[in-house]
Amino acid sequence: MLAFIIRRVLQSIVVLLIVGLVAFSLFRFVGDPIDNLLGQERTIEDIERLRSELGLDQPFPVQYFNFLQGVVQGNLGVSYRQGRPVADILVERAPATLELAAVSALLAILIGVTLGVYTAIRRDGWLSNFIMTSSLIGVSLPTFLIGILLIYVFAVELGWLPSFGRGDTVQIGWWTTGLLTESGLKAIILPAITLGLYQMTLIMRLVRAEMLEVLRSDYVKFARARGLGQRSVYFRHALKNTLVPVITITGLQLGSIIAFAIITETVFQWPGVGLLFINSIQFVDIPVMASYLMLISVMFVVINLVVDLLYFAIDPRLSASRGGGH
């Protein structure tokens, strides 16, 4: 187990270095931040001075190395747009995105697994057929269109929920949360549904397919022949074996929830790191863009590592195969 973790950590470091290199390379083609930082009356001397202060006059390998060195030390640079440390800006914005992602993931997992199990057990019922047909909406429609439709129905026509913003928040240390206020709870409903709908339908359809496959297996038939009750067969035998492949997709989807929060945050003007990234592109704020992509990459790597470790916890056969050298 320890050797496996060390190997995965080393692989993760290589992945992060490659992602940082690619992202840093692409940012060179976004534009020149000097154009946004200096006004119309700038001179050649002003341009050269600011370019030297920001380190943009150095060769690309040197800039990339300085960026990595700063990341290791916890220094993500200074935002060109706000003139503040990027780390401070991310700390302010991260709670909004993480809170939205957590609520979306919780809804996707709970509802997705529940509906997947139900539609597998009652696969010939009219309600199961209705759920499977309705799930095509979450798979087919793009995220921004789902958000716009929800805003039109629940914010414009019915007036039940707000269409933008995070609502009132409460400060708990450095963390800000809207889950402890009424307006904050109302504000997160539409963005959370928009962000988690695709993942929910995907998890539901995957759980249903795997559950049906497991229910056809010989050991489930044997369990029924022994006289075990339906609840024991479904939840102690079938569901446990269904979760192994489901964890892979679910883990990746949880990472994509944070990555794709950009679209949802833009539609609902949610004050998270996704909206911060969109604004940084407009102002060619390279330190913010690079730090955001590195942050997303770290989250993906950590989630994948956690998923691999969950394999061992759920399926002991994997531990046995590792121990046997297979």
C-alpha positions in Angstrom: 0.0 0.0 0.0 2.8 2.5 0.9 4.7 1.8 -2.3 1.5 2.3 -4.3 0.8 5.6 -2.6 4.4 6.8 -3.2 4.3 5.8 -6.8 1.0 7.7 -7.3 2.3 10.8 -5.6 5.3 10.8 -7.9 3.1 10.4 -10.9 0.9 13.2 -9.6 3.9 15.6 -9.3 4.9 14.9 -12.9 1.3 15.6 -14.1 1.2 18.9 -12.2 4.5 20.0 -13.7 3.2 19.2 -17.2 -0.1 20.9 -16.6 1.7 24.0 -15.3 4.0 24.0 -18.3 1.2 23.8 -20.8 -0.9 26.4 -19.0 2.0 28.8 -18.7 2.8 28.3 -22.4 -0.7 29.0 -23.5 -0.9 32.2 -21.5 1.7 33.8 -23.7 -0.8 33.9 -26.5 -3.7 35.4 -24.5 -2.4 38.9 -24.8 0.0 41.4 -23.2 -1.0 42.4 -19.7 1.0 45.7 -20.1 -1.8 47.0 -22.4 -4.3 46.7 -19.5 -2.0 47.9 -16.8 -0.8 51.2 -18.4 -3.1 53.9 -19.8 -3.1 55.7 -23.1 -0.3 58.1 -22.1 2.3 55.4 -21.5 5.8 55.8 -22.8 8.3 53.3 -24.0 10.2 53.8 -20.7 7.0 53.0 -18.7 6.5 49.8 -20.6 10.0 48.6 -20.2 10.1 49.5 -16.5 6.8 47.7 -15.7 7.8 44.7 -17.9 11.0 44.4 -15.8 9.2 44.7 -12.5 6.8 41.9 -13.5 9.6 39.7 -14.7 8.1 39.6 -18.2 11.4 40.5 -19.8 13.0 37.3 -18.7 13.1 34.1 -20.9 10.1 31.8 -20.7 12.0 29.0 -18.8 13.1 31.5 -16.2 9.5 32.8 -15.7 8.2 29.2 -15.4 10.8 28.2 -12.9 10.1 31.3 -10.8 6.4 30.5 -10.9 7.0 26.9 -9.7 9.4 28.1 -7.0 6.8 30.5 -5.8 4.1 27.9 -5.8 6.2 25.5 -3.7 6.8 28.4 -1.2 3.1 29.3 -1.2 3.7 32.5 -3.1 1.4 32.6 -6.2 2.5 36.0 -7.3 0.6 39.3 -7.4 -2.6 39.9 -9.4 -2.0 42.3 -12.3 -5.5 43.5 -12.1 -6.0 44.0 -8.3 -2.4 44.5 -7.2 -2.9 42.0 -4.4 -1.4 38.6 -3.6 -3.1 35.9 -5.6 -3.1 33.6 -2.6 -5.2 36.1 -0.7 -7.7 36.4 -3.6 -8.1 32.7 -3.9 -8.6 32.3 -0.2 -11.5 34.8 -0.4 -13.1 33.2 -3.5 -12.5 29.5 -2.7 -15.2 29.1 -0.1 -17.9 30.1 -2.6 -16.7 27.6 -5.2 -16.0 24.7 -2.8 -19.4 25.3 -1.1 -21.2 25.2 -4.4 -19.3 22.1 -5.6 -19.9 20.3 -2.3 -23.7 20.9 -2.4 -23.8 19.9 -6.1 -21.8 16.8 -5.5 -23.9 15.8 -2.5 -27.1 16.2 -4.5 -25.6 14.3 -7.5 -24.4 11.4 -5.4 -27.5 11.0 -3.1 -30.1 11.5 -5.8 -28.1 9.7 -8.5 -27.4 6.6 -6.5 -30.9 6.4 -5.1 -32.6 6.8 -8.5 -30.1 4.4 -10.0 -30.9 1.7 -7.5 -34.6 2.3 -7.7 -34.7 2.2 -11.5 -32.7 -1.0 -11.5 -34.9 -2.8 -8.9 -38.2 -1.5 -10.5 -36.9 -1.4 -14.1 -40.3 -2.3 -15.7 -42.3 0.2 -13.7 -43.8 3.3 -15.3 -42.0 5.6 -12.8 -38.7 4.1 -13.6 -39.3 4.6 -17.3 -40.3 8.2 -16.7 -37.2 8.8 -14.7 -34.9 7.3 -17.4 -36.6 9.3 -20.1 -36.4 12.5 -18.0 -32.7 11.9 -17.3 -32.0 12.5 -21.0 -32.5 16.2 -20.3 -29.6 16.4 -17.9 -27.4 14.5 -20.3 -28.4 16.3 -23.5 -28.8 20.0 -22.5 -25.7 22.2 -22.0 -25.1 23.6 -18.5 -25.6 27.2 -19.4 -29.0 26.5 -21.0 -30.1 24.5 -18.0 -29.1 27.5 -15.8 -31.0 30.0 -18.0 -34.1 27.8 -18.0 -34.1 27.5 -14.2 -33.6 31.3 -13.8 -36.5 32.0 -16.2 -38.9 29.6 -14.4 -38.0 30.0 -10.7 -36.6 33.5 -10.6 -38.4 35.4 -13.4 -41.8 33.7 -13.6 -42.3 32.4 -10.1 -40.0 34.7 -8.2 -39.2 32.0 -5.6 -35.4 32.1 -5.8 -32.7 34.7 -6.7 -31.1 34.6 -10.1 -27.6 35.8 -9.2 -25.2 36.3 -6.3 -24.5 34.3 -3.2 -26.9 36.0 -0.7 -25.9 36.9 2.8 -22.9 35.1 4.2 -21.5 34.4 7.7 -17.8 34.7 8.6 -16.4 31.7 10.4 -12.6 32.3 10.8 -11.3 32.8 7.2 -14.2 30.8 5.8 -17.4 32.5 4.5 -20.6 30.5 4.2 -24.0 31.2 3.0 -25.5 27.9 4.2 -26.3 29.5 7.6 -28.5 32.3 6.2 -31.9 32.1 4.5 -30.9 34.1 1.5 -27.7 32.1 1.2 -29.6 28.8 1.1 -32.0 30.2 -1.5 -29.2 31.5 -3.6 -27.3 28.2 -3.8 -30.3 26.1 -4.9 -30.4 27.0 -8.6 -26.6 27.0 -9.2 -26.2 23.7 -7.3 -28.9 22.0 -9.4 -27.5 23.4 -12.6 -24.0 22.3 -11.8 -24.9 18.8 -10.5 -27.7 17.8 -12.9 -25.4 16.3 -15.5 -23.3 14.4 -12.9 -26.5 13.2 -11.2 -28.0 11.7 -14.4 -24.6 10.2 -15.3 -24.3 8.5 -11.9 -27.9 7.4 -12.0 -27.6 5.7 -15.4 -24.2 4.1 -14.4 -25.5 2.8 -11.1 -28.6 1.4 -12.9 -26.5 -0.4 -15.6 -24.1 -1.8 -13.0 -26.8 -2.9 -10.7 -28.7 -4.7 -13.4 -25.5 -6.5 -14.4 -24.7 -7.5 -10.8 -28.3 -8.8 -10.3 -27.8 -11.2 -13.2 -24.7 -12.7 -11.6 -24.5 -16.2 -10.2 -23.7 -15.2 -6.6 -26.8 -13.1 -6.5 -28.9 -16.0 -7.8 -27.3 -18.2 -5.2 -28.0 -15.7 -2.4 -31.7 -15.7 -3.5 -31.7 -19.5 -3.6 -30.4 -19.6 0.0 -33.6 -17.7 1.0 -32.1 -14.3 1.7 -34.6 -11.4 1.7 -34.8 -8.9 -1.1 -33.4 -6.1 1.0 -30.3 -8.2 1.9 -29.8 -9.2 -1.7 -30.1 -5.7 -3.1 -28.2 -3.7 -0.5 -25.7 -6.1 1.1 -24.7 -8.0 -2.0 -25.6 -6.2 -5.2 -25.1 -2.6 -4.2 -21.7 -3.1 -2.6 -20.3 -4.8 -5.8 -22.0 -2.1 -7.9 -20.0 0.7 -6.1 -16.5 -0.4 -7.3 -16.8 0.8 -10.9 -19.2 3.6 -9.9 -16.5 5.2 -7.7 -14.2 5.7 -10.6 -16.7 7.8 -12.6 -18.0 9.5 -9.5 -14.6 10.6 -8.5 -13.8 12.0 -11.9 -17.1 13.8 -12.0 -16.5 15.4 -8.6 -13.3 16.9 -10.0 -15.2 18.1 -13.1 -17.8 19.8 -10.9 -15.1 22.1 -9.6 -13.5 22.6 -13.1 -16.9 23.2 -14.9 -18.1 25.5 -12.2 -16.8 28.3 -14.4 -19.9 28.2 -16.6 -22.4 28.0 -13.7 -20.6 30.8 -11.8 -20.7 33.0 -14.9 -24.4 32.4 -15.5 -25.4 33.0 -11.9 -22.6 35.6 -11.2 -21.5 33.3 -8.3 -18.5 35.0 -6.6 -16.1 32.0 -6.8 -12.8 31.2 -8.4 -14.5 30.2 -11.7 -15.8 33.7 -12.2 -12.5 35.1 -11.0 -10.8 33.1 -13.8 -13.1 34.4 -16.5 -12.4 38.0 -15.4 -8.7 37.4 -15.3 -8.8 36.2 -18.9 -10.3 39.6 -19.9 -7.5 41.5 -18.1 -4.7 39.0 -19.1 -4.1 38.5 -15.4 -1.5 35.7 -15.9 -0.7 35.0 -12.2 -4.4 34.4 -11.4 -5.0 32.2 -14.5 -1.9 30.1 -13.8 -2.8 29.7 -10.1 -6.4 28.7 -10.9 -5.3 26.0 -13.3 -2.8 24.7 -10.9 -5.4 24.6 -8.1 -7.8 22.7 -10.3 -5.0 20.3 -11.3 -4.2 19.6 -7.6 -7.8 18.9 -6.9 -8.1 16.4 -9.7 -4.9 14.7 -8.6 -6.0 14.5 -5.0 -9.5 13.2 -6.0 -7.9 10.5 -8.2 -5.6 9.4 -5.3 -8.6 9.2 -2.9 -10.6 7.1 -5.5 -7.7 4.7 -5.8 -7.5 4.3 -2.0 -11.2 3.7 -1.8 -10.8 0.8 -4.2 -8.8 -1.0 -1.5 -11.4 -0.2 1.2 -14.4 -1.4 -0.9 -12.9 -4.4 -2.8 -10.4 -6.5 -0.7 -9.5 -8.4 -3.8 -7.5 -5.5 -5.1 -5.4 -5.5 -1.9 -4.8 -9.2 -2.3 -3.7 -8.9 -5.9 -1.3 -6.1 -4.9 0.1 -8.2 -2.1 0.5 -11.1 -4.5 2.5 -9.1 -6.9 -0.1 -9.3 -9.7 
